[in-house]
Amino acid sequence: MSLERPRLHRGSSWPIGNPDHPGPVPEGTVRVSEKEANIEVQGMVDEALAGGMYRVKVDQGPIVLAYASGKMKKFHIRIIPGDRVKLELSPYDLTRGRITYRDK
């Protein structure tokens, strides 16, 4: 009995002929993992809460509890009630989000 290692695609760790292999990516498309697939919406800040949290009324939906993204904190971008903001919502919990942009 011979123990052969499976042949691999060049530059890959997937064996040739593996049905679980995702296959080649068509040109012009990008694979996005489920974890990175965020929902982007816009809304208005209703209330500034303690700890850098905000209540945001989403344009097409409910009120969301959100926090400012790291870059916004790094560059000291202030968010006050009444500001229009862009949010990223997680596909897992649509009641929480991250503020990624503040409109003027």
HELIX and SHEET records of a PDB file:
HELIX    1   1 ALA A   50  GLY A   52  5                                   3    
HELIX    2   2 GLY A   70  LYS A   74  1                                   5    
SHEET    1   A 6 ILE A  39  ALA A  48  0                                        
SHEET    2   A 6 MET A  53  VAL A  58 -1                                        
SHEET    3   A 6 ILE A  63  ALA A  68 -1                                        
SHEET    4   A 6 ARG A  96  ARG A 102  1                                        
SHEET    5   A 6 ARG A  84  LEU A  89 -1                                        
SHEET    6   A 6 ILE A  39  ALA A  48 -1                                        
END                                                                             
